[in-house]
């Protein structure tokens, strides 16, 4: 608003503009029925979202809202006083209803701007050069009207969406909890408005730290929230159906609906999804994965968590991991006398971590001493020396076929016994 039209209370000063000597508000009142009909035609022509509303609602409630909006605009032109709290509350309530009906926010705001634009166009067509000061006054009042109305529309819409999203999130979390607890999830799915798929791809996700989380002076919780927000956004974007997740900064369970004909996980698609998610959130992702029908998700979630923990304990690295990838390690991770006895075979290497690291690398590199040396950035002779010392201390020689399987099992048992309870 310009200072020349502001009264002592901050409201626009009284004194309606005139075009051609006739008060603008009287001209608007005379044109109101025609303008309301024209606004409705333009509304449906330029804002297709309104086509989705029932015809009786368009003829009734929406038409009344348009007519009332024109009358409110007439009052602003007449008095210079912006709409009061009662009128703004009505606008917020109307906007909240449009939000509940799924009309986009830009269409709701656009409807008010379209109405004001048509009113202004009709008026300005009657102005002549001598009316320039009044044109400026009318423009100030138009902009003031649009400012407060747009804010009211946005406030009502956002409040309704936040309430709806809150309710939606609560119902989705209730469904997730029911699935993870086991039993029949159909009632919870109905309350959430979600169709249960043939099966879920169940992920136990571990989220690594974002590089900014370790930067001095950076608020780690803010970085972690941004990381999770980006991950969730990317997950929604690349998932058919409704994904369910309960994620903290370091990870959690994720259920992805799966209606594909093949019940086995698509390893290629899963790897591609995790890669996209990792790039979106800027952190390494490690996932144990399993598939299950909705009523069997609880067991699959426990299996996926075990697979992920075994994969992490045995240094498998980021990416997706299925039970088939860690069959031996998974079996050896189960507590019992066999695991304890196998892990004890490497007890003589306690205090000599370089020997254990070299043995693990040698087995991973297919018993190739030069590849092992390259990986560890040491001389091949050093590899030979460390392997001999390992054989001396444990009595097990990595280059002897009879000892090789035992050493692999001992490494797996040692790693899982150390990392897992």
DARA-V666124 format. One record per residue. N is the residue number from 0. PHI is phi in whole degrees, -180 to 180 (none if undefined). PSI is psi in whole degrees, -180 to 180 (none if undefined). OMEGA is omega in whole degrees, -180 to 180 (NA if undefined). Layout:
{{N:PHI:PSI:OMEGA} {N:PHI:PSI:OMEGA}}
This chain:
{{0:none:149:176} {1:-87:154:-176} {2:-64:-28:-176} {3:-67:-22:-179} {4:-101:-2:-176} {5:-87:133:175} {6:-87:-180:-178} {7:-64:-24:-179} {8:-90:-2:-179} {9:97:-11:178} {10:-82:163:178} {11:-68:143:-178} {12:-71:151:180} {13:-76:147:-179} {14:134:82:-172} {15:-66:145:178} {16:-69:155:179} {17:-126:138:174} {18:-118:123:-178} {19:63:27:178} {20:83:-2:-178} {21:-109:133:179} {22:-56:135:-178} {23:-62:-40:-175} {24:-66:-32:178} {25:-68:-39:177} {26:-63:-41:178} {27:-64:-41:179} {28:-60:-41:-180} {29:-67:-33:-177} {30:-91:-4:-171} {31:-53:-50:-179} {32:-61:-43:179} {33:-66:-41:-180} {34:-64:-41:-179} {35:-61:-43:179} {36:-65:-40:-180} {37:-67:-39:179} {38:-62:-42:-179} {39:-63:-40:179} {40:-65:-48:-180} {41:-66:-34:-179} {42:-59:-47:-179} {43:-74:-27:-179} {44:-78:-40:-173} {45:-100:-20:-178} {46:-124:83:-174} {47:-58:-22:-178} {48:-58:-28:-178} {49:-74:-16:177} {50:-65:-24:-178} {51:-75:-14:-180} {52:-79:149:180} {53:-61:145:-179} {54:-56:-40:-179} {55:-65:-30:177} {56:-72:-38:177} {57:-64:-43:-179} {58:-71:-28:-177} {59:-99:-89:-172} {60:-59:-47:-175} {61:-65:-42:178} {62:-63:-42:178} {63:-64:-38:178} {64:-62:-41:179} {65:-64:-47:-180} {66:-62:-42:-180} {67:-68:-36:177} {68:-63:-40:178} {69:-65:-42:178} {70:-63:-39:178} {71:-64:-38:178} {72:-67:-38:176} {73:-59:-43:-179} {74:-65:-38:177} {75:-63:-42:179} {76:-67:-35:-178} {77:-74:-46:-171} {78:-106:-23:-174} {79:80:3:-180} {80:-96:128:-179} {81:-70:157:-179} {82:-52:139:-179} {83:-83:-177:-174} {84:-62:-38:-179} {85:-62:-45:180} {86:-68:-40:179} {87:-66:-35:177} {88:-64:-40:177} {89:-62:-41:180} {90:-66:-42:179} {91:-62:-42:180} {92:-64:-42:178} {93:-63:-43:179} {94:-64:-39:178} {95:-63:-37:178} {96:-65:-40:178} {97:-65:-37:178} {98:-63:-43:180} {99:-65:-29:180} {100:-85:-6:177} {101:87:12:176} {102:-74:128:-178} {103:-60:149:-179} {104:-58:-41:-178} {105:-64:-28:178} {106:-75:-36:179} {107:-68:-48:177} {108:-63:-42:-178} {109:-61:-31:180} {110:-63:-43:179} {111:-67:-42:179} {112:-65:-38:179} {113:-64:-45:178} {114:-61:-46:180} {115:-65:-37:180} {116:-64:-43:180} {117:-66:-40:177} {118:-61:-47:-179} {119:-63:-40:-179} {120:-63:-42:179} {121:-63:-41:-178} {122:-70:-47:-176} {123:-65:-23:178} {124:-65:-21:-179} {125:-98:-5:-177} {126:-82:151:174} {127:-126:174:-176} {128:-54:-31:-178} {129:-70:-16:-178} {130:-92:11:-174} {131:-55:-45:178} {132:-60:-38:179} {133:-72:-32:175} {134:-62:-42:178} {135:-63:-40:178} {136:-64:-45:179} {137:-61:-39:179} {138:-64:-43:177} {139:-59:-43:-178} {140:-70:-35:176} {141:-62:-48:-179} {142:-65:-39:178} {143:-64:-42:177} {144:-61:-48:-179} {145:-64:-35:-179} {146:-62:-53:-175} {147:-71:-35:180} {148:-68:-43:180} {149:-62:-40:178} {150:-64:-41:179} {151:-66:-42:178} {152:-60:-50:-178} {153:-62:-42:-178} {154:-63:-47:180} {155:-65:-41:-179} {156:-66:-49:-177} {157:-65:-40:179} {158:-62:-42:179} {159:-65:-42:-180} {160:-66:-38:178} {161:-64:-41:178} {162:-64:-46:-180} {163:-64:-43:180} {164:-66:-37:177} {165:-62:-46:178} {166:-64:-41:180} {167:-64:-42:-180} {168:-66:-40:178} {169:-61:-44:-178} {170:-69:-36:178} {171:-68:-41:179} {172:-67:-33:176} {173:-65:-41:177} {174:-65:-44:178} {175:-59:-46:180} {176:-61:-41:180} {177:-65:-41:179} {178:-64:-41:-178} {179:-75:-23:178} {180:-82:-25:-177} {181:96:164:-179} {182:103:-171:-176} {183:-83:116:-176} {184:-95:6:-170} {185:-64:-40:-180} {186:-64:-43:179} {187:-65:-37:178} {188:-66:-40:178} {189:-62:-43:180} {190:-64:-33:180} {191:-84:-8:-179} {192:69:32:-176} {193:-117:131:175} {194:-81:127:179} {195:-72:134:179} {196:-80:176:176} {197:-62:-37:179} {198:-158:169:173} {199:-116:142:164} {200:-86:114:-174} {201:-99:123:180} {202:-116:136:166} {203:-105:106:-169} {204:-102:130:172} {205:-109:125:-177} {206:-107:121:178} {207:-74:171:179} {208:-74:146:171} {209:-77:144:-179} {210:-53:-33:-178} {211:-70:-18:-179} {212:-68:-19:-180} {213:-105:5:-180} {214:-77:133:178} {215:-60:138:176} {216:82:-3:-180} {217:-95:137:178} {218:-72:108:-174} {219:-64:-36:-178} {220:-67:-36:177} {221:-65:-45:179} {222:-62:-42:-179} {223:-64:-41:179} {224:-64:-42:178} {225:-64:-40:178} {226:-59:-48:-179} {227:-68:-40:-179} {228:-62:-43:179} {229:-66:-38:179} {230:-64:-47:-180} {231:-63:-42:180} {232:-61:-45:-180} {233:-68:-35:178} {234:-64:-45:178} {235:-63:-38:-174} {236:-68:-34:-173} {237:-112:23:179} {238:-123:129:172} {239:-78:131:-176} {240:87:-162:-175} {241:-107:110:175} {242:-75:147:178} {243:-119:133:-177} {244:-151:150:172} {245:-133:92:-169} {246:-113:133:167} {247:-105:-177:-176} {248:-61:-28:-179} {249:-103:5:174} {250:126:-165:-179} {251:156:-175:-179} {252:-80:145:176} {253:-135:131:177} {254:-116:122:-180} {255:-112:123:-180} {256:-63:142:-176} {257:-141:112:177} {258:-112:16:-180} {259:-68:154:-179} {260:-68:-25:-179} {261:-90:118:-178} {262:-72:-17:180} {263:-77:145:179} {264:-61:141:174} {265:-83:99:-173} {266:-60:-40:-178} {267:-66:-46:180} {268:-65:-39:180} {269:-65:-43:178} {270:-63:-40:179} {271:-66:-40:179} {272:-63:-48:-180} {273:-62:-36:178} {274:-64:-44:178} {275:-63:-44:-180} {276:-63:-41:-179} {277:-64:-42:179} {278:-68:-35:-180} {279:-67:-41:-175} {280:-96:-9:176} {281:73:30:-179} {282:-145:154:176} {283:-70:142:178} {284:-125:130:175} {285:-121:130:-175} {286:-135:133:164} {287:-90:139:-173} {288:-133:146:175} {289:-156:159:176} {290:-117:151:-180} {291:-164:151:170} {292:-64:156:-176} {293:-51:-41:-178} {294:-75:-7:-180} {295:-114:14:-177} {296:-64:-36:-176} {297:-57:-48:179} {298:-66:-40:179} {299:-65:-35:179} {300:-66:-40:178} {301:-66:-41:179} {302:-64:-45:-180} {303:-61:-40:179} {304:-65:-41:179} {305:-64:-43:-179} {306:-62:-44:179} {307:-63:-45:-179} {308:-63:-40:178} {309:-66:-43:180} {310:-61:-42:179} {311:-68:-42:-177} {312:-65:-31:-178} {313:-99:15:173} {314:69:32:-179} {315:-70:-24:177} {316:89:175:-178} {317:-64:163:179} {318:115:-178:180} {319:-85:146:179} {320:-137:128:177} {321:-105:166:-180} {322:-58:-38:-180} {323:-59:-26:-178} {324:-75:-24:-173} {325:-133:37:-175} {326:-57:-52:-178} {327:-65:-48:-179} {328:-62:-39:179} {329:-62:-47:-179} {330:-63:-40:-179} {331:-75:-15:179} {332:-80:-13:179} {333:-71:127:-178} {334:-58:146:179} {335:161:172:-177} {336:-64:-31:-180} {337:-66:-44:180} {338:-63:-43:-179} {339:-64:-40:-179} {340:-69:-41:179} {341:-65:-45:180} {342:-63:-34:-179} {343:-66:-22:179} {344:-61:-27:-179} {345:-99:5:179} {346:-57:-34:178} {347:-62:-15:180} {348:-90:1:177} {349:-59:132:-178} {350:87:-3:177} {351:-126:67:-175} {352:-61:-28:-180} {353:-66:-31:178} {354:-70:-43:179} {355:-66:-40:178} {356:-63:-43:180} {357:-67:-41:178} {358:-63:-45:-180} {359:-62:-43:180} {360:-66:-39:-180} {361:-63:-42:178} {362:-69:-40:180} {363:-66:-35:-177} {364:-88:19:176} {365:68:33:179} {366:64:27:179} {367:-99:110:-175} {368:-66:-34:-179} {369:-72:-42:176} {370:-63:-39:178} {371:-62:-44:180} {372:-62:-41:179} {373:-65:-44:-179} {374:-63:-42:-177} {375:-89:-6:-179} {376:59:49:176} {377:-133:171:180} {378:-78:145:178} {379:-55:-33:178} {380:-64:-33:177} {381:-67:-38:176} {382:-60:-47:-180} {383:-60:-44:-179} {384:-62:-45:-177} {385:-68:-37:179} {386:-66:-38:177} {387:-65:-43:179} {388:-62:-39:178} {389:-62:-43:179} {390:-64:-40:179} {391:-62:-42:-175} {392:-78:-35:-174} {393:-103:-19:-175} {394:79:8:-178} {395:-118:126:-175} {396:-107:122:-176} {397:-67:-19:-180} {398:-98:7:178} {399:-105:120:-173} {400:-52:-40:-178} {401:-65:-28:-177} {402:-93:-15:-171} {403:-63:-49:-179} {404:-62:-39:179} {405:-63:-42:179} {406:-65:-41:178} {407:-61:-45:179} {408:-65:-38:-180} {409:-65:-42:177} {410:-60:-48:-180} {411:-60:-45:180} {412:-64:-43:179} {413:-61:-48:-176} {414:-65:-44:-178} {415:-73:-36:179} {416:-67:-32:180} {417:-75:-41:-173} {418:-90:-27:-175} {419:-109:154:179} {420:-71:none:NA}}
